[in-house]
């Protein structure tokens, strides 16, 4: 899930900062309220968020086994067996 709070910990002093402008422009910069050092441009911040989300999503599907999952689905649809629900299908 995206970081909806828009909070960013300063890499220099670990103070939590936040994008407070409603619609930051790509070149807008976040400066630490603790140490006054540059943290990130908004463009780099968004790029980092998207990169993390893509990585998280790719890891989620990295170990899926389509043929095994289809076999389990067929068994479940036949109703003869109640196979264990694969972890990725659990809610
Ligand atoms: Zn700082």
PDB file of the backbone (N, CA, C, O) and the ligand in Angstrom, with CONECT records:
HET     ZN  A 101       1
ATOM      1  N   UNK A   1       0.846  -1.183   0.000  1.00  0.00           N
ATOM      2  CA  UNK A   1       0.000   0.000   0.000  1.00  0.00           C
ATOM      3  C   UNK A   1       0.881   1.232   0.000  1.00  0.00           C
ATOM      4  O   UNK A   1       1.917   1.277   0.663  1.00  0.00           O
ATOM      5  N   UNK A   2       0.454   2.227  -0.752  1.00  0.00           N
ATOM      6  CA  UNK A   2       1.212   3.456  -0.806  1.00  0.00           C
ATOM      7  C   UNK A   2       1.251   4.146   0.557  1.00  0.00           C
ATOM      8  O   UNK A   2       0.374   3.952   1.399  1.00  0.00           O
ATOM      9  N   UNK A   3       2.273   4.942   0.743  1.00  0.00           N
ATOM     10  CA  UNK A   3       2.420   5.733   1.950  1.00  0.00           C
ATOM     11  C   UNK A   3       1.500   6.950   1.824  1.00  0.00           C
ATOM     12  O   UNK A   3       1.921   8.010   1.363  1.00  0.00           O
ATOM     13  N   UNK A   4       0.246   6.787   2.236  1.00  0.00           N
ATOM     14  CA  UNK A   4      -0.744   7.837   2.061  1.00  0.00           C
ATOM     15  C   UNK A   4      -0.446   9.033   2.957  1.00  0.00           C
ATOM     16  O   UNK A   4      -0.812  10.161   2.628  1.00  0.00           O
ATOM     17  N   UNK A   5       0.206   8.799   4.069  1.00  0.00           N
ATOM     18  CA  UNK A   5       0.495   9.886   4.995  1.00  0.00           C
ATOM     19  C   UNK A   5       1.500  10.873   4.415  1.00  0.00           C
ATOM     20  O   UNK A   5       1.587  12.013   4.871  1.00  0.00           O
ATOM     21  N   UNK A   6       2.247  10.443   3.425  1.00  0.00           N
ATOM     22  CA  UNK A   6       3.277  11.255   2.779  1.00  0.00           C
ATOM     23  C   UNK A   6       4.380  11.627   3.753  1.00  0.00           C
ATOM     24  O   UNK A   6       5.037  12.656   3.593  1.00  0.00           O
ATOM     25  N   UNK A   7       4.580  10.801   4.751  1.00  0.00           N
ATOM     26  CA  UNK A   7       5.637  11.043   5.729  1.00  0.00           C
ATOM     27  C   UNK A   7       6.949  10.448   5.233  1.00  0.00           C
ATOM     28  O   UNK A   7       6.976   9.376   4.628  1.00  0.00           O
ATOM     29  N   UNK A   8       8.020  11.159   5.501  1.00  0.00           N
ATOM     30  CA  UNK A   8       9.350  10.725   5.096  1.00  0.00           C
ATOM     31  C   UNK A   8      10.305  10.938   6.268  1.00  0.00           C
ATOM     32  O   UNK A   8      10.406  12.038   6.810  1.00  0.00           O
ATOM     33  N   UNK A   9      10.995   9.880   6.647  1.00  0.00           N
ATOM     34  CA  UNK A   9      11.999  10.026   7.707  1.00  0.00           C
ATOM     35  C   UNK A   9      13.270  10.592   7.091  1.00  0.00           C
ATOM     36  O   UNK A   9      13.728  10.132   6.045  1.00  0.00           O
ATOM     37  N   UNK A  10      13.820  11.577   7.742  1.00  0.00           N
ATOM     38  CA  UNK A  10      15.053  12.199   7.263  1.00  0.00           C
ATOM     39  C   UNK A  10      16.184  11.165   7.316  1.00  0.00           C
ATOM     40  O   UNK A  10      16.394  10.534   8.353  1.00  0.00           O
ATOM     41  N   UNK A  11      16.918  10.985   6.202  1.00  0.00           N
ATOM     42  CA  UNK A  11      18.023  10.013   6.214  1.00  0.00           C
ATOM     43  C   UNK A  11      19.217  10.489   7.044  1.00  0.00           C
ATOM     44  O   UNK A  11      20.123   9.709   7.339  1.00  0.00           O
ATOM     45  N   UNK A  12      19.216  11.778   7.421  1.00  0.00           N
ATOM     46  CA  UNK A  12      20.347  12.331   8.172  1.00  0.00           C
ATOM     47  C   UNK A  12      20.120  12.286   9.684  1.00  0.00           C
ATOM     48  O   UNK A  12      21.035  11.951  10.437  1.00  0.00           O
ATOM     49  N   UNK A  13      18.898  12.623  10.135  1.00  0.00           N
ATOM     50  CA  UNK A  13      18.647  12.711  11.577  1.00  0.00           C
ATOM     51  C   UNK A  13      17.429  11.904  12.021  1.00  0.00           C
ATOM     52  O   UNK A  13      17.121  11.860  13.213  1.00  0.00           O
ATOM     53  N   UNK A  14      16.726  11.261  11.072  1.00  0.00           N
ATOM     54  CA  UNK A  14      15.569  10.402  11.349  1.00  0.00           C
ATOM     55  C   UNK A  14      14.315  11.135  11.814  1.00  0.00           C
ATOM     56  O   UNK A  14      13.350  10.485  12.217  1.00  0.00           O
ATOM     57  N   UNK A  15      14.299  12.450  11.773  1.00  0.00           N
ATOM     58  CA  UNK A  15      13.068  13.177  12.088  1.00  0.00           C
ATOM     59  C   UNK A  15      12.054  12.901  10.982  1.00  0.00           C
ATOM     60  O   UNK A  15      12.399  12.894   9.800  1.00  0.00           O
ATOM     61  N   UNK A  16      10.796  12.673  11.375  1.00  0.00           N
ATOM     62  CA  UNK A  16       9.756  12.402  10.388  1.00  0.00           C
ATOM     63  C   UNK A  16       9.235  13.722   9.848  1.00  0.00           C
ATOM     64  O   UNK A  16       8.807  14.596  10.602  1.00  0.00           O
ATOM     65  N   UNK A  17       9.278  13.849   8.530  1.00  0.00           N
ATOM     66  CA  UNK A  17       8.806  15.038   7.833  1.00  0.00           C
ATOM     67  C   UNK A  17       7.630  14.648   6.954  1.00  0.00           C
ATOM     68  O   UNK A  17       7.366  13.464   6.747  1.00  0.00           O
ATOM     69  N   UNK A  18       6.924  15.653   6.438  1.00  0.00           N
ATOM     70  CA  UNK A  18       5.728  15.361   5.652  1.00  0.00           C
ATOM     71  C   UNK A  18       5.589  16.378   4.527  1.00  0.00           C
ATOM     72  O   UNK A  18       5.887  17.561   4.692  1.00  0.00           O
ATOM     73  N   UNK A  19       5.121  15.880   3.365  1.00  0.00           N
ATOM     74  CA  UNK A  19       4.784  16.790   2.272  1.00  0.00           C
ATOM     75  C   UNK A  19       3.487  17.458   2.667  1.00  0.00           C
ATOM     76  O   UNK A  19       2.457  16.792   2.776  1.00  0.00           O
ATOM     77  N   UNK A  20       3.514  18.751   2.883  1.00  0.00           N
ATOM     78  CA  UNK A  20       2.322  19.442   3.375  1.00  0.00           C
ATOM     79  C   UNK A  20       1.565  20.169   2.276  1.00  0.00           C
ATOM     80  O   UNK A  20       0.409  20.539   2.478  1.00  0.00           O
ATOM     81  N   UNK A  21       2.173  20.382   1.131  1.00  0.00           N
ATOM     82  CA  UNK A  21       1.500  21.042   0.017  1.00  0.00           C
ATOM     83  C   UNK A  21       0.534  20.041  -0.605  1.00  0.00           C
ATOM     84  O   UNK A  21       0.870  18.865  -0.749  1.00  0.00           O
ATOM     85  N   UNK A  22      -0.671  20.496  -0.977  1.00  0.00           N
ATOM     86  CA  UNK A  22      -1.666  19.586  -1.544  1.00  0.00           C
ATOM     87  C   UNK A  22      -1.247  18.974  -2.870  1.00  0.00           C
ATOM     88  O   UNK A  22      -1.474  17.787  -3.103  1.00  0.00           O
ATOM     89  N   UNK A  23      -0.648  19.755  -3.726  1.00  0.00           N
ATOM     90  CA  UNK A  23      -0.287  19.253  -5.052  1.00  0.00           C
ATOM     91  C   UNK A  23       1.146  19.675  -5.381  1.00  0.00           C
ATOM     92  O   UNK A  23       1.365  20.581  -6.185  1.00  0.00           O
ATOM     93  N   UNK A  24       2.125  19.008  -4.749  1.00  0.00           N
ATOM     94  CA  UNK A  24       3.520  19.399  -4.998  1.00  0.00           C
ATOM     95  C   UNK A  24       3.912  19.215  -6.463  1.00  0.00           C
ATOM     96  O   UNK A  24       3.456  18.292  -7.139  1.00  0.00           O
ATOM     97  N   UNK A  25       4.746  20.097  -6.919  1.00  0.00           N
ATOM     98  CA  UNK A  25       5.279  19.998  -8.273  1.00  0.00           C
ATOM     99  C   UNK A  25       6.528  19.111  -8.249  1.00  0.00           C
ATOM    100  O   UNK A  25       7.140  18.938  -7.195  1.00  0.00           O
ATOM    101  N   UNK A  26       6.911  18.551  -9.398  1.00  0.00           N
ATOM    102  CA  UNK A  26       8.058  17.634  -9.421  1.00  0.00           C
ATOM    103  C   UNK A  26       9.334  18.235  -8.825  1.00  0.00           C
ATOM    104  O   UNK A  26      10.117  17.528  -8.190  1.00  0.00           O
ATOM    105  N   UNK A  27       9.540  19.523  -9.028  1.00  0.00           N
ATOM    106  CA  UNK A  27      10.771  20.146  -8.541  1.00  0.00           C
ATOM    107  C   UNK A  27      10.692  20.627  -7.093  1.00  0.00           C
ATOM    108  O   UNK A  27      11.698  21.068  -6.537  1.00  0.00           O
ATOM    109  N   UNK A  28       9.507  20.549  -6.474  1.00  0.00           N
ATOM    110  CA  UNK A  28       9.394  20.966  -5.071  1.00  0.00           C
ATOM    111  C   UNK A  28      10.277  20.069  -4.214  1.00  0.00           C
ATOM    112  O   UNK A  28      10.403  18.868  -4.454  1.00  0.00           O
ATOM    113  N   UNK A  29      10.875  20.683  -3.220  1.00  0.00           N
ATOM    114  CA  UNK A  29      11.824  19.938  -2.380  1.00  0.00           C
ATOM    115  C   UNK A  29      11.314  19.816  -0.952  1.00  0.00           C
ATOM    116  O   UNK A  29      10.661  20.719  -0.430  1.00  0.00           O
ATOM    117  N   UNK A  30      11.621  18.687  -0.334  1.00  0.00           N
ATOM    118  CA  UNK A  30      11.310  18.475   1.074  1.00  0.00           C
ATOM    119  C   UNK A  30      12.593  18.686   1.861  1.00  0.00           C
ATOM    120  O   UNK A  30      13.607  18.025   1.637  1.00  0.00           O
ATOM    121  N   UNK A  31      12.515  19.623   2.784  1.00  0.00           N
ATOM    122  CA  UNK A  31      13.661  19.924   3.635  1.00  0.00           C
ATOM    123  C   UNK A  31      13.322  19.511   5.051  1.00  0.00           C
ATOM    124  O   UNK A  31      12.205  19.732   5.518  1.00  0.00           O
ATOM    125  N   UNK A  32      14.273  18.919   5.728  1.00  0.00           N
ATOM    126  CA  UNK A  32      14.048  18.397   7.074  1.00  0.00           C
ATOM    127  C   UNK A  32      13.758  19.529   8.060  1.00  0.00           C
ATOM    128  O   UNK A  32      14.449  20.548   8.080  1.00  0.00           O
ATOM    129  N   UNK A  33      12.719  19.329   8.878  1.00  0.00           N
ATOM    130  CA  UNK A  33      12.397  20.323   9.906  1.00  0.00           C
ATOM    131  C   UNK A  33      13.357  20.214  11.095  1.00  0.00           C
ATOM    132  O   UNK A  33      13.446  21.127  11.916  1.00  0.00           O
ATOM    133  N   UNK A  34      14.066  19.098  11.177  1.00  0.00           N
ATOM    134  CA  UNK A  34      14.995  18.906  12.289  1.00  0.00           C
ATOM    135  C   UNK A  34      16.375  19.467  12.012  1.00  0.00           C
ATOM    136  O   UNK A  34      16.899  20.263  12.791  1.00  0.00           O
ATOM    137  N   UNK A  35      16.970  19.046  10.888  1.00  0.00           N
ATOM    138  CA  UNK A  35      18.355  19.438  10.611  1.00  0.00           C
ATOM    139  C   UNK A  35      18.477  20.399   9.426  1.00  0.00           C
ATOM    140  O   UNK A  35      19.574  20.852   9.097  1.00  0.00           O
ATOM    141  N   UNK A  36      17.325  20.710   8.778  1.00  0.00           N
ATOM    142  CA  UNK A  36      17.293  21.681   7.673  1.00  0.00           C
ATOM    143  C   UNK A  36      18.040  21.204   6.430  1.00  0.00           C
ATOM    144  O   UNK A  36      18.370  22.009   5.559  1.00  0.00           O
ATOM    145  N   UNK A  37      18.305  19.921   6.343  1.00  0.00           N
ATOM    146  CA  UNK A  37      19.004  19.409   5.158  1.00  0.00           C
ATOM    147  C   UNK A  37      17.994  18.920   4.132  1.00  0.00           C
ATOM    148  O   UNK A  37      16.869  18.551   4.468  1.00  0.00           O
ATOM    149  N   UNK A  38      18.417  18.925   2.881  1.00  0.00           N
ATOM    150  CA  UNK A  38      17.585  18.460   1.774  1.00  0.00           C
ATOM    151  C   UNK A  38      17.321  16.963   1.919  1.00  0.00           C
ATOM    152  O   UNK A  38      18.235  16.185   2.195  1.00  0.00           O
ATOM    153  N   UNK A  39      16.042  16.565   1.726  1.00  0.00           N
ATOM    154  CA  UNK A  39      15.691  15.142   1.786  1.00  0.00           C
ATOM    155  C   UNK A  39      15.424  14.603   0.387  1.00  0.00           C
ATOM    156  O   UNK A  39      16.020  13.607  -0.024  1.00  0.00           O
ATOM    157  N   UNK A  40      14.519  15.269  -0.349  1.00  0.00           N
ATOM    158  CA  UNK A  40      14.156  14.731  -1.658  1.00  0.00           C
ATOM    159  C   UNK A  40      13.357  15.752  -2.452  1.00  0.00           C
ATOM    160  O   UNK A  40      12.700  16.625  -1.884  1.00  0.00           O
ATOM    161  N   UNK A  41      13.423  15.632  -3.774  1.00  0.00           N
ATOM    162  CA  UNK A  41      12.473  16.368  -4.612  1.00  0.00           C
ATOM    163  C   UNK A  41      11.189  15.537  -4.629  1.00  0.00           C
ATOM    164  O   UNK A  41      11.215  14.343  -4.330  1.00  0.00           O
ATOM    165  N   UNK A  42      10.081  16.163  -4.974  1.00  0.00           N
ATOM    166  CA  UNK A  42       8.826  15.401  -5.003  1.00  0.00           C
ATOM    167  C   UNK A  42       8.863  14.338  -6.097  1.00  0.00           C
ATOM    168  O   UNK A  42       8.311  13.251  -5.929  1.00  0.00           O
ATOM    169  N   UNK A  43       9.503  14.645  -7.200  1.00  0.00           N
ATOM    170  CA  UNK A  43       9.618  13.673  -8.290  1.00  0.00           C
ATOM    171  C   UNK A  43      10.369  12.422  -7.814  1.00  0.00           C
ATOM    172  O   UNK A  43       9.940  11.299  -8.081  1.00  0.00           O
ATOM    173  N   UNK A  44      11.470  12.615  -7.122  1.00  0.00           N
ATOM    174  CA  UNK A  44      12.233  11.457  -6.613  1.00  0.00           C
ATOM    175  C   UNK A  44      11.443  10.703  -5.543  1.00  0.00           C
ATOM    176  O   UNK A  44      11.518   9.478  -5.452  1.00  0.00           O
ATOM    177  N   UNK A  45      10.683  11.450  -4.733  1.00  0.00           N
ATOM    178  CA  UNK A  45       9.860  10.826  -3.705  1.00  0.00           C
ATOM    179  C   UNK A  45       8.820   9.898  -4.352  1.00  0.00           C
ATOM    180  O   UNK A  45       8.652   8.755  -3.929  1.00  0.00           O
ATOM    181  N   UNK A  46       8.122  10.405  -5.386  1.00  0.00           N
ATOM    182  CA  UNK A  46       7.110   9.593  -6.072  1.00  0.00           C
ATOM    183  C   UNK A  46       7.777   8.395  -6.753  1.00  0.00           C
ATOM    184  O   UNK A  46       7.259   7.280  -6.686  1.00  0.00           O
ATOM    185  N   UNK A  47       8.899   8.613  -7.398  1.00  0.00           N
ATOM    186  CA  UNK A  47       9.616   7.522  -8.059  1.00  0.00           C
ATOM    187  C   UNK A  47       9.953   6.419  -7.050  1.00  0.00           C
ATOM    188  O   UNK A  47       9.783   5.233  -7.334  1.00  0.00           O
ATOM    189  N   UNK A  48      10.433   6.825  -5.868  1.00  0.00           N
ATOM    190  CA  UNK A  48      10.767   5.843  -4.836  1.00  0.00           C
ATOM    191  C   UNK A  48       9.557   5.064  -4.367  1.00  0.00           C
ATOM    192  O   UNK A  48       9.637   3.856  -4.143  1.00  0.00           O
ATOM    193  N   UNK A  49       8.417   5.762  -4.215  1.00  0.00           N
ATOM    194  CA  UNK A  49       7.189   5.079  -3.788  1.00  0.00           C
ATOM    195  C   UNK A  49       6.753   4.038  -4.811  1.00  0.00           C
ATOM    196  O   UNK A  49       6.413   2.908  -4.463  1.00  0.00           O
ATOM    197  N   UNK A  50       6.769   4.440  -6.081  1.00  0.00           N
ATOM    198  CA  UNK A  50       6.335   3.526  -7.137  1.00  0.00           C
ATOM    199  C   UNK A  50       7.284   2.334  -7.215  1.00  0.00           C
ATOM    200  O   UNK A  50       6.848   1.193  -7.373  1.00  0.00           O
ATOM    201  N   UNK A  51       8.563   2.601  -7.107  1.00  0.00           N
ATOM    202  CA  UNK A  51       9.557   1.525  -7.162  1.00  0.00           C
ATOM    203  C   UNK A  51       9.341   0.519  -6.025  1.00  0.00           C
ATOM    204  O   UNK A  51       9.423  -0.690  -6.244  1.00  0.00           O
ATOM    205  N   UNK A  52       9.066   1.015  -4.816  1.00  0.00           N
ATOM    206  CA  UNK A  52       8.803   0.119  -3.687  1.00  0.00           C
ATOM    207  C   UNK A  52       7.547  -0.710  -3.913  1.00  0.00           C
ATOM    208  O   UNK A  52       7.516  -1.901  -3.604  1.00  0.00           O
ATOM    209  N   UNK A  53       6.499  -0.067  -4.462  1.00  0.00           N
ATOM    210  CA  UNK A  53       5.246  -0.779  -4.676  1.00  0.00           C
ATOM    211  C   UNK A  53       5.415  -1.862  -5.740  1.00  0.00           C
ATOM    212  O   UNK A  53       4.898  -2.968  -5.591  1.00  0.00           O
ATOM    213  N   UNK A  54       6.135  -1.544  -6.806  1.00  0.00           N
ATOM    214  CA  UNK A  54       6.389  -2.535  -7.858  1.00  0.00           C
ATOM    215  C   UNK A  54       7.187  -3.698  -7.285  1.00  0.00           C
ATOM    216  O   UNK A  54       6.882  -4.857  -7.565  1.00  0.00           O
ATOM    217  N   UNK A  55       8.196  -3.401  -6.496  1.00  0.00           N
ATOM    218  CA  UNK A  55       9.008  -4.454  -5.890  1.00  0.00           C
ATOM    219  C   UNK A  55       8.168  -5.345  -4.986  1.00  0.00           C
ATOM    220  O   UNK A  55       8.287  -6.570  -5.019  1.00  0.00           O
ATOM    221  N   UNK A  56       7.315  -4.716  -4.177  1.00  0.00           N
ATOM    222  CA  UNK A  56       6.459  -5.474  -3.263  1.00  0.00           C
ATOM    223  C   UNK A  56       5.493  -6.376  -4.054  1.00  0.00           C
ATOM    224  O   UNK A  56       5.276  -7.533  -3.694  1.00  0.00           O
ATOM    225  N   UNK A  57       4.921  -5.827  -5.131  1.00  0.00           N
ATOM    226  CA  UNK A  57       3.981  -6.597  -5.941  1.00  0.00           C
ATOM    227  C   UNK A  57       4.687  -7.745  -6.648  1.00  0.00           C
ATOM    228  O   UNK A  57       4.150  -8.849  -6.729  1.00  0.00           O
ATOM    229  N   UNK A  58       5.884  -7.490  -7.159  1.00  0.00           N
ATOM    230  CA  UNK A  58       6.622  -8.549  -7.854  1.00  0.00           C
ATOM    231  C   UNK A  58       6.998  -9.676  -6.893  1.00  0.00           C
ATOM    232  O   UNK A  58       6.950 -10.848  -7.267  1.00  0.00           O
ATOM    233  N   UNK A  59       7.368  -9.336  -5.674  1.00  0.00           N
ATOM    234  CA  UNK A  59       7.707 -10.366  -4.682  1.00  0.00           C
ATOM    235  C   UNK A  59       6.490 -11.218  -4.345  1.00  0.00           C
ATOM    236  O   UNK A  59       6.607 -12.418  -4.097  1.00  0.00           O
ATOM    237  N   UNK A  60       5.325 -10.584  -4.339  1.00  0.00           N
ATOM    238  CA  UNK A  60       4.088 -11.297  -4.004  1.00  0.00           C
ATOM    239  C   UNK A  60       3.812 -12.413  -5.003  1.00  0.00           C
ATOM    240  O   UNK A  60       3.288 -13.464  -4.632  1.00  0.00           O
ATOM    241  N   UNK A  61       4.160 -12.194  -6.262  1.00  0.00           N
ATOM    242  CA  UNK A  61       3.873 -13.179  -7.293  1.00  0.00           C
ATOM    243  C   UNK A  61       5.111 -13.962  -7.743  1.00  0.00           C
ATOM    244  O   UNK A  61       5.032 -14.757  -8.680  1.00  0.00           O
ATOM    245  N   UNK A  62       6.230 -13.746  -7.095  1.00  0.00           N
ATOM    246  CA  UNK A  62       7.475 -14.372  -7.533  1.00  0.00           C
ATOM    247  C   UNK A  62       7.449 -15.886  -7.404  1.00  0.00           C
ATOM    248  O   UNK A  62       8.068 -16.588  -8.203  1.00  0.00           O
ATOM    249  N   UNK A  63       6.753 -16.383  -6.425  1.00  0.00           N
ATOM    250  CA  UNK A  63       6.786 -17.819  -6.162  1.00  0.00           C
ATOM    251  C   UNK A  63       5.475 -18.512  -6.516  1.00  0.00           C
ATOM    252  O   UNK A  63       5.213 -19.618  -6.042  1.00  0.00           O
ATOM    253  N   UNK A  64       4.658 -17.879  -7.337  1.00  0.00           N
ATOM    254  CA  UNK A  64       3.395 -18.537  -7.676  1.00  0.00           C
ATOM    255  C   UNK A  64       3.653 -19.663  -8.674  1.00  0.00           C
ATOM    256  O   UNK A  64       4.553 -19.584  -9.510  1.00  0.00           O
ATOM    257  N   UNK A  65       2.858 -20.687  -8.566  1.00  0.00           N
ATOM    258  CA  UNK A  65       2.963 -21.854  -9.424  1.00  0.00           C
ATOM    259  C   UNK A  65       1.616 -22.007 -10.123  1.00  0.00           C
ATOM    260  O   UNK A  65       0.663 -22.527  -9.543  1.00  0.00           O
ATOM    261  N   UNK A  66       1.543 -21.550 -11.376  1.00  0.00           N
ATOM    262  CA  UNK A  66       0.275 -21.488 -12.087  1.00  0.00           C
ATOM    263  C   UNK A  66      -0.333 -22.874 -12.270  1.00  0.00           C
ATOM    264  O   UNK A  66      -1.532 -23.048 -12.052  1.00  0.00           O
ATOM    265  N   UNK A  67       0.466 -23.862 -12.663  1.00  0.00           N
ATOM    266  CA  UNK A  67      -0.105 -25.190 -12.907  1.00  0.00           C
ATOM    267  C   UNK A  67      -0.643 -25.811 -11.614  1.00  0.00           C
ATOM    268  O   UNK A  67      -1.695 -26.449 -11.617  1.00  0.00           O
ATOM    269  N   UNK A  68       0.093 -25.617 -10.504  1.00  0.00           N
ATOM    270  CA  UNK A  68      -0.399 -26.142  -9.225  1.00  0.00           C
ATOM    271  C   UNK A  68      -1.686 -25.431  -8.813  1.00  0.00           C
ATOM    272  O   UNK A  68      -2.624 -26.067  -8.332  1.00  0.00           O
ATOM    273  N   UNK A  69      -1.730 -24.121  -8.999  1.00  0.00           N
ATOM    274  CA  UNK A  69      -2.923 -23.367  -8.617  1.00  0.00           C
ATOM    275  C   UNK A  69      -4.119 -23.769  -9.477  1.00  0.00           C
ATOM    276  O   UNK A  69      -5.239 -23.850  -8.974  1.00  0.00           O
ATOM    277  N   UNK A  70      -3.894 -24.022 -10.781  1.00  0.00           N
ATOM    278  CA  UNK A  70      -4.992 -24.464 -11.649  1.00  0.00           C
ATOM    279  C   UNK A  70      -5.494 -25.842 -11.227  1.00  0.00           C
ATOM    280  O   UNK A  70      -6.699 -26.096 -11.246  1.00  0.00           O
ATOM    281  N   UNK A  71      -4.579 -26.729 -10.848  1.00  0.00           N
ATOM    282  CA  UNK A  71      -4.987 -28.053 -10.383  1.00  0.00           C
ATOM    283  C   UNK A  71      -5.846 -27.946  -9.127  1.00  0.00           C
ATOM    284  O   UNK A  71      -6.863 -28.629  -9.003  1.00  0.00           O
ATOM    285  N   UNK A  72      -5.437 -27.094  -8.204  1.00  0.00           N
ATOM    286  CA  UNK A  72      -6.225 -26.904  -6.985  1.00  0.00           C
ATOM    287  C   UNK A  72      -7.597 -26.313  -7.304  1.00  0.00           C
ATOM    288  O   UNK A  72      -8.600 -26.682  -6.693  1.00  0.00           O
ATOM    289  N   UNK A  73      -7.627 -25.397  -8.263  1.00  0.00           N
ATOM    290  CA  UNK A  73      -8.899 -24.785  -8.642  1.00  0.00           C
ATOM    291  C   UNK A  73      -9.829 -25.821  -9.266  1.00  0.00           C
ATOM    292  O   UNK A  73     -11.026 -25.835  -8.978  1.00  0.00           O
ATOM    293  N   UNK A  74      -9.282 -26.692 -10.123  1.00  0.00           N
ATOM    294  CA  UNK A  74     -10.101 -27.742 -10.742  1.00  0.00           C
ATOM    295  C   UNK A  74     -10.667 -28.667  -9.674  1.00  0.00           C
ATOM    296  O   UNK A  74     -11.843 -29.029  -9.727  1.00  0.00           O
ATOM    297  N   UNK A  75      -9.842 -29.054  -8.706  1.00  0.00           N
ATOM    298  CA  UNK A  75     -10.313 -29.928  -7.630  1.00  0.00           C
ATOM    299  C   UNK A  75     -11.424 -29.242  -6.837  1.00  0.00           C
ATOM    300  O   UNK A  75     -12.419 -29.873  -6.479  1.00  0.00           O
ATOM    301  N   UNK A  76     -11.253 -27.975  -6.571  1.00  0.00           N
ATOM    302  CA  UNK A  76     -12.256 -27.257  -5.791  1.00  0.00           C
ATOM    303  C   UNK A  76     -13.561 -27.132  -6.567  1.00  0.00           C
ATOM    304  O   UNK A  76     -14.644 -27.244  -5.992  1.00  0.00           O
ATOM    305  N   UNK A  77     -13.456 -26.896  -7.892  1.00  0.00           N
ATOM    306  CA  UNK A  77     -14.666 -26.756  -8.709  1.00  0.00           C
ATOM    307  C   UNK A  77     -15.388 -28.078  -8.872  1.00  0.00           C
ATOM    308  O   UNK A  77     -16.610 -28.098  -9.015  1.00  0.00           O
ATOM    309  N   UNK A  78     -14.648 -29.199  -8.853  1.00  0.00           N
ATOM    310  CA  UNK A  78     -15.284 -30.513  -8.953  1.00  0.00           C
ATOM    311  C   UNK A  78     -16.019 -30.837  -7.656  1.00  0.00           C
ATOM    312  O   UNK A  78     -16.934 -31.660  -7.648  1.00  0.00           O
ATOM    313  N   UNK A  79     -15.631 -30.205  -6.586  1.00  0.00           N
ATOM    314  CA  UNK A  79     -16.318 -30.390  -5.318  1.00  0.00           C
ATOM    315  C   UNK A  79     -16.015 -31.685  -4.617  1.00  0.00           C
ATOM    316  O   UNK A  79     -16.575 -31.955  -3.555  1.00  0.00           O
ATOM    317  N   UNK A  80     -15.138 -32.501  -5.183  1.00  0.00           N
ATOM    318  CA  UNK A  80     -14.830 -33.785  -4.559  1.00  0.00           C
ATOM    319  C   UNK A  80     -13.874 -33.621  -3.380  1.00  0.00           C
ATOM    320  O   UNK A  80     -13.941 -34.351  -2.390  1.00  0.00           O
ATOM    321  N   UNK A  81     -13.021 -32.679  -3.513  1.00  0.00           N
ATOM    322  CA  UNK A  81     -11.969 -32.527  -2.518  1.00  0.00           C
ATOM    323  C   UNK A  81     -11.956 -31.072  -2.065  1.00  0.00           C
ATOM    324  O   UNK A  81     -12.222 -30.163  -2.851  1.00  0.00           O
ATOM    325  N   UNK A  82     -11.659 -30.874  -0.853  1.00  0.00           N
ATOM    326  CA  UNK A  82     -11.466 -29.479  -0.421  1.00  0.00           C
ATOM    327  C   UNK A  82      -9.980 -29.267  -0.206  1.00  0.00           C
ATOM    328  O   UNK A  82      -9.450 -29.480   0.884  1.00  0.00           O
ATOM    329  N   UNK A  83      -9.326 -28.845  -1.270  1.00  0.00           N
ATOM    330  CA  UNK A  83      -7.872 -28.668  -1.188  1.00  0.00           C
ATOM    331  C   UNK A  83      -7.525 -27.484  -0.295  1.00  0.00           C
ATOM    332  O   UNK A  83      -8.351 -26.598  -0.078  1.00  0.00           O
ATOM    333  N   UNK A  84      -6.309 -27.475   0.215  1.00  0.00           N
ATOM    334  CA  UNK A  84      -5.894 -26.311   0.999  1.00  0.00           C
ATOM    335  C   UNK A  84      -5.866 -25.078   0.097  1.00  0.00           C
ATOM    336  O   UNK A  84      -5.434 -25.150  -1.053  1.00  0.00           O
ATOM    337  N   UNK A  85      -6.311 -23.995   0.608  1.00  0.00           N
ATOM    338  CA  UNK A  85      -6.326 -22.746  -0.165  1.00  0.00           C
ATOM    339  C   UNK A  85      -4.909 -22.197  -0.204  1.00  0.00           C
ATOM    340  O   UNK A  85      -4.296 -21.992   0.844  1.00  0.00           O
ATOM    341  N   UNK A  86      -4.377 -21.954  -1.413  1.00  0.00           N
ATOM    342  CA  UNK A  86      -3.038 -21.380  -1.495  1.00  0.00           C
ATOM    343  C   UNK A  86      -2.984 -20.051  -0.750  1.00  0.00           C
ATOM    344  O   UNK A  86      -3.951 -19.291  -0.715  1.00  0.00           O
ATOM    345  N   UNK A  87      -1.830 -19.801  -0.160  1.00  0.00           N
ATOM    346  CA  UNK A  87      -1.693 -18.595   0.672  1.00  0.00           C
ATOM    347  C   UNK A  87      -2.029 -17.325  -0.091  1.00  0.00           C
ATOM    348  O   UNK A  87      -2.602 -16.391   0.468  1.00  0.00           O
ATOM    349  N   UNK A  88      -1.673 -17.292  -1.363  1.00  0.00           N
ATOM    350  CA  UNK A  88      -1.903 -16.051  -2.121  1.00  0.00           C
ATOM    351  C   UNK A  88      -3.390 -15.799  -2.393  1.00  0.00           C
ATOM    352  O   UNK A  88      -3.771 -14.684  -2.751  1.00  0.00           O
ATOM    353  N   UNK A  89      -4.252 -16.846  -2.223  1.00  0.00           N
ATOM    354  CA  UNK A  89      -5.679 -16.671  -2.468  1.00  0.00           C
ATOM    355  C   UNK A  89      -6.449 -16.391  -1.182  1.00  0.00           C
ATOM    356  O   UNK A  89      -7.652 -16.131  -1.225  1.00  0.00           O
ATOM    357  N   UNK A  90      -5.762 -16.442  -0.032  1.00  0.00           N
ATOM    358  CA  UNK A  90      -6.428 -16.186   1.242  1.00  0.00           C
ATOM    359  C   UNK A  90      -6.618 -14.700   1.461  1.00  0.00           C
ATOM    360  O   UNK A  90      -5.803 -13.883   1.031  1.00  0.00           O
ATOM    361  N   UNK A  91      -7.678 -14.370   2.119  1.00  0.00           N
ATOM    362  CA  UNK A  91      -7.938 -12.969   2.437  1.00  0.00           C
ATOM    363  C   UNK A  91      -7.995 -12.772   3.922  1.00  0.00           C
ATOM    364  O   UNK A  91      -8.205 -11.653   4.389  1.00  0.00           O
TER     365      UNK A  91
HETATM  366 ZN    ZN A 101      17.046  15.782   9.346  1.00  0.00          ZN
END
